[in-house]
Amino acid sequence: MKILKLNSIDKLYFGHEEISRVLGISLKSSMVSANRYVKKGMLVRIKRNIYVLKEKWKILGREEKYVLANLIQVPSYISLMTALGYYEITTQIQRDFIESVAVKRTKDVEVEEAIFNYTKISSGLYFGYKKENVFFIATPEKAFLDALYLKSLGRYSFDMDSIDFSKFDVIEVKRLVKKYPIKTQKLLEQNGYI
């Protein structure tokens, strides 16, 4: 079977161009083949022109899924409880529910059993992330403040008891929170979170 040749692709994900090259078919034929392989359950479509082999998808680690999360909605970065879980700051972690912050729109994208959740924030608050290995993720303090900001707007809820506040840089939290609306600053102050 031709699809077995795709196993030679040593990348996390690939597109029509790679399918065309490996199978020795035209670009147009690779688009048809990709659709056929998705319907047969041999490929997983992440988004238009981004595919992962089904067998590879089954064994993906969380960091590989974070890379895909960054690709599904551009720009975006991993944040909220997902980032805090990555840093081992919270015990409130949902399996196969990956939260990101974005400037375009709020949406959920379901890929197989995983949910990629994107929450829109103001472009003025789109900062405080870094490239970790090959994906973009909020710093611990920024992930917490993103969650607190959305909570202050009534758009997010989380269990404060699940967070280990000793792992935050308090000075960094105080510095960053000044960039957030007063409502968020007051919520931080009122509850004595830090």
C-alpha positions as a LaTeX table, in Angstrom:
\begin{tabular}{lrrr}
\hline
Residue & $x$ (\AA) & $y$ (\AA) & $z$ (\AA) \\
\hline
Met1 & 0.00 & 0.00 & 0.00 \\
Lys2 & 1.21 & 3.45 & $-0.88$ \\
Ile3 & 0.38 & 4.89 & 2.52 \\
Leu4 & 3.10 & 2.73 & 4.08 \\
Lys5 & 5.61 & 4.92 & 2.22 \\
Leu6 & 4.39 & 7.83 & 4.35 \\
Asn7 & 5.89 & 6.08 & 7.37 \\
Ser8 & 9.27 & 7.14 & 6.00 \\
Ile9 & 8.43 & 10.79 & 6.78 \\
Asp10 & 10.36 & 11.53 & 9.94 \\
Lys11 & 8.43 & 14.63 & 10.97 \\
Leu12 & 5.73 & 15.32 & 13.52 \\
Tyr13 & 3.39 & 16.60 & 10.81 \\
Phe14 & 3.41 & 17.07 & 7.05 \\
Gly15 & 1.38 & 18.50 & 4.19 \\
His16 & 0.35 & 17.78 & 0.61 \\
Glu17 & 3.80 & 18.66 & $-0.74$ \\
Glu18 & 5.45 & 15.97 & 1.39 \\
Ile19 & 2.77 & 13.41 & 0.46 \\
Ser20 & 3.31 & 14.24 & $-3.20$ \\
Arg21 & 7.09 & 13.84 & $-2.91$ \\
Val22 & 7.05 & 10.58 & $-0.93$ \\
Leu23 & 4.35 & 8.88 & $-2.99$ \\
Gly24 & 5.66 & 10.23 & $-6.29$ \\
Ile25 & 2.30 & 11.72 & $-7.28$ \\
Ser26 & 1.13 & 15.17 & $-8.34$ \\
Leu27 & 0.19 & 17.78 & $-5.78$ \\
Lys28 & $-3.46$ & 17.55 & $-6.86$ \\
Ser29 & $-3.40$ & 13.76 & $-6.43$ \\
Ser30 & $-1.79$ & 14.14 & $-3.00$ \\
Met31 & $-4.76$ & 16.27 & $-1.88$ \\
Val32 & $-7.18$ & 13.56 & $-3.00$ \\
Ser33 & $-5.04$ & 10.84 & $-1.39$ \\
Ala34 & $-4.83$ & 12.78 & 1.90 \\
Asn35 & $-8.63$ & 13.07 & 2.05 \\
Arg36 & $-9.01$ & 9.38 & 1.29 \\
Tyr37 & $-6.48$ & 8.39 & 3.98 \\
Val38 & $-8.22$ & 10.61 & 6.54 \\
Lys39 & $-11.58$ & 8.95 & 5.75 \\
Lys40 & $-9.99$ & 5.51 & 6.08 \\
Gly41 & $-8.53$ & 6.48 & 9.48 \\
Met42 & $-4.90$ & 6.27 & 8.37 \\
Leu43 & $-4.13$ & 9.98 & 8.67 \\
Val44 & $-5.31$ & 12.55 & 11.20 \\
Arg45 & $-6.10$ & 15.99 & 9.78 \\
Ile46 & $-4.92$ & 18.63 & 12.23 \\
Lys47 & $-6.07$ & 21.46 & 10.00 \\
Arg48 & $-6.00$ & 22.20 & 6.29 \\
Asn49 & $-2.77$ & 20.80 & 4.82 \\
Ile50 & $-1.41$ & 19.58 & 8.15 \\
Tyr51 & $-1.56$ & 15.83 & 8.79 \\
Val52 & $-0.18$ & 13.32 & 11.28 \\
Leu53 & $-0.01$ & 9.57 & 10.72 \\
Lys54 & $-2.69$ & 7.90 & 12.84 \\
Glu55 & $-0.17$ & 5.53 & 14.40 \\
Lys56 & 2.05 & 8.45 & 15.34 \\
Trp57 & $-0.95$ & 10.41 & 16.72 \\
Lys58 & $-1.72$ & 7.56 & 19.14 \\
Ile59 & 1.67 & 7.90 & 20.83 \\
Leu60 & 2.14 & 11.68 & 20.76 \\
Gly61 & 3.43 & 13.22 & 23.97 \\
Arg62 & 2.01 & 16.40 & 25.43 \\
Glu63 & 4.83 & 18.58 & 24.08 \\
Glu64 & 4.16 & 17.35 & 20.54 \\
Lys65 & 0.49 & 18.22 & 21.01 \\
Tyr66 & 1.56 & 21.68 & 22.20 \\
Val67 & 3.43 & 22.14 & 18.90 \\
Leu68 & 0.24 & 21.22 & 17.03 \\
Ala69 & $-1.78$ & 23.58 & 19.25 \\
Asn70 & 0.49 & 26.44 & 18.18 \\
Leu71 & $-0.17$ & 25.53 & 14.53 \\
Ile72 & $-3.95$ & 25.14 & 14.66 \\
Gln73 & $-4.46$ & 28.81 & 15.50 \\
Val74 & $-1.67$ & 31.24 & 14.68 \\
Pro75 & $-0.64$ & 33.20 & 16.68 \\
Ser76 & $-1.28$ & 31.44 & 19.97 \\
Tyr77 & 0.62 & 30.18 & 22.98 \\
Ile78 & $-0.07$ & 27.49 & 25.58 \\
Ser79 & $-1.43$ & 29.08 & 28.77 \\
Leu80 & $-3.91$ & 28.81 & 31.65 \\
Met81 & $-4.11$ & 25.49 & 33.53 \\
Thr82 & $-2.36$ & 23.63 & 30.70 \\
Ala83 & 0.77 & 25.77 & 31.15 \\
Leu84 & 0.53 & 25.63 & 34.94 \\
Gly85 & 0.27 & 21.85 & 34.69 \\
Tyr86 & 3.34 & 21.77 & 32.46 \\
Tyr87 & 5.29 & 23.69 & 35.12 \\
Glu88 & 3.88 & 21.40 & 37.84 \\
Ile89 & 2.20 & 24.34 & 39.61 \\
Thr90 & $-1.33$ & 22.93 & 39.58 \\
Thr91 & $-2.94$ & 19.57 & 40.04 \\
Gln92 & $-5.94$ & 20.71 & 37.96 \\
Ile93 & $-4.97$ & 19.07 & 34.67 \\
Gln94 & $-7.38$ & 17.73 & 32.10 \\
Arg95 & $-6.10$ & 14.96 & 29.88 \\
Asp96 & $-6.24$ & 15.81 & 26.17 \\
Phe97 & $-7.60$ & 19.30 & 26.83 \\
Ile98 & $-4.98$ & 21.80 & 25.72 \\
Glu99 & $-5.59$ & 25.46 & 26.50 \\
Ser100 & $-4.07$ & 28.29 & 24.54 \\
Val101 & $-4.46$ & 32.05 & 24.44 \\
Ala102 & $-4.93$ & 33.77 & 21.09 \\
Val103 & $-5.76$ & 37.19 & 19.65 \\
Lys104 & $-8.06$ & 36.06 & 16.82 \\
Arg105 & $-11.04$ & 34.25 & 18.30 \\
Thr106 & $-12.28$ & 31.94 & 21.03 \\
Lys107 & $-12.90$ & 28.44 & 19.74 \\
Asp108 & $-12.49$ & 24.74 & 20.40 \\
Val109 & $-10.96$ & 22.44 & 17.80 \\
Glu110 & $-11.50$ & 18.73 & 18.26 \\
Val111 & $-8.90$ & 16.41 & 16.78 \\
Glu112 & $-9.60$ & 12.75 & 17.48 \\
Glu113 & $-10.04$ & 12.58 & 21.27 \\
Ala114 & $-8.17$ & 15.83 & 22.01 \\
Ile115 & $-9.71$ & 19.27 & 22.45 \\
Phe116 & $-7.58$ & 22.27 & 21.53 \\
Asn117 & $-9.15$ & 25.25 & 23.32 \\
Tyr118 & $-8.34$ & 28.82 & 22.27 \\
Thr119 & $-9.41$ & 31.80 & 24.35 \\
Lys120 & $-9.20$ & 35.26 & 22.84 \\
Ile121 & $-7.54$ & 37.99 & 24.86 \\
Ser122 & $-6.86$ & 41.61 & 24.05 \\
Ser123 & $-3.85$ & 42.08 & 21.79 \\
Gly124 & $-2.42$ & 44.36 & 24.48 \\
Leu125 & $-2.20$ & 41.33 & 26.78 \\
Tyr126 & $-0.57$ & 39.08 & 24.20 \\
Phe127 & 2.90 & 38.88 & 25.79 \\
Gly128 & 4.74 & 36.95 & 28.46 \\
Tyr129 & 5.38 & 33.74 & 26.56 \\
Lys130 & 8.56 & 32.01 & 25.47 \\
Lys131 & 9.71 & 29.34 & 23.10 \\
Glu132 & 10.21 & 26.16 & 25.09 \\
Asn133 & 11.89 & 23.50 & 22.95 \\
Val134 & 9.74 & 23.90 & 19.80 \\
Phe135 & 6.47 & 25.35 & 21.13 \\
Phe136 & 5.31 & 28.66 & 22.57 \\
Ile137 & 4.10 & 28.70 & 26.18 \\
Ala138 & 3.30 & 31.37 & 28.76 \\
Thr139 & 5.70 & 31.87 & 31.63 \\
Pro140 & 4.24 & 30.49 & 34.88 \\
Glu141 & 3.33 & 33.96 & 36.13 \\
Lys142 & 1.70 & 34.95 & 32.84 \\
Ala143 & $-0.31$ & 31.71 & 32.64 \\
Phe144 & $-1.67$ & 32.41 & 36.14 \\
Leu145 & $-2.49$ & 36.04 & 35.31 \\
Asp146 & $-4.19$ & 35.01 & 32.04 \\
Ala147 & $-6.41$ & 32.69 & 34.10 \\
Leu148 & $-7.07$ & 35.37 & 36.71 \\
Tyr149 & $-7.86$ & 37.95 & 34.01 \\
Leu150 & $-10.40$ & 35.65 & 32.34 \\
Lys151 & $-11.84$ & 34.79 & 35.78 \\
Ser152 & $-12.28$ & 38.51 & 36.51 \\
Leu153 & $-14.34$ & 38.76 & 33.31 \\
Gly154 & $-16.43$ & 35.72 & 34.24 \\
Arg155 & $-15.08$ & 33.78 & 31.27 \\
Tyr156 & $-12.99$ & 31.18 & 33.10 \\
Ser157 & $-13.02$ & 29.27 & 36.35 \\
Phe158 & $-10.34$ & 27.33 & 38.13 \\
Asp159 & $-9.65$ & 25.88 & 41.55 \\
Met160 & $-7.31$ & 28.20 & 43.43 \\
Asp161 & $-6.58$ & 25.44 & 45.96 \\
Ser162 & $-4.95$ & 23.40 & 43.19 \\
Ile163 & $-2.21$ & 26.01 & 42.67 \\
Asp164 & 1.15 & 25.96 & 44.44 \\
Phe165 & 1.81 & 29.69 & 44.83 \\
Ser166 & 5.29 & 29.10 & 46.24 \\
Lys167 & 6.48 & 28.32 & 42.71 \\
Phe168 & 5.74 & 31.83 & 41.37 \\
Asp169 & 8.18 & 34.71 & 41.24 \\
Val170 & 6.09 & 37.18 & 43.31 \\
Ile171 & 7.97 & 40.21 & 42.00 \\
Glu172 & 7.26 & 39.11 & 38.41 \\
Val173 & 3.54 & 38.62 & 39.18 \\
Lys174 & 3.35 & 42.12 & 40.69 \\
Arg175 & 5.19 & 43.58 & 37.69 \\
Leu176 & 3.03 & 41.83 & 35.08 \\
Val177 & $-0.34$ & 42.42 & 36.76 \\
Lys178 & 0.11 & 46.20 & 36.26 \\
Lys179 & $-0.48$ & 45.60 & 32.52 \\
Tyr180 & $-3.89$ & 44.02 & 33.22 \\
Pro181 & $-7.17$ & 45.85 & 33.80 \\
Ile182 & $-7.93$ & 47.18 & 37.29 \\
Lys183 & $-10.56$ & 44.45 & 37.73 \\
Thr184 & $-7.85$ & 41.78 & 37.46 \\
Gln185 & $-5.49$ & 43.68 & 39.75 \\
Lys186 & $-8.22$ & 44.01 & 42.37 \\
Leu187 & $-9.07$ & 40.31 & 42.17 \\
Leu188 & $-5.42$ & 39.47 & 42.81 \\
Glu189 & $-5.30$ & 41.91 & 45.71 \\
Gln190 & $-8.71$ & 41.08 & 47.27 \\
Asn191 & $-8.07$ & 37.39 & 47.46 \\
Gly192 & $-4.50$ & 37.71 & 48.66 \\
Tyr193 & $-3.37$ & 35.17 & 46.05 \\
Ile194 & 0.20 & 36.37 & 46.25 \\
\hline
\end{tabular}
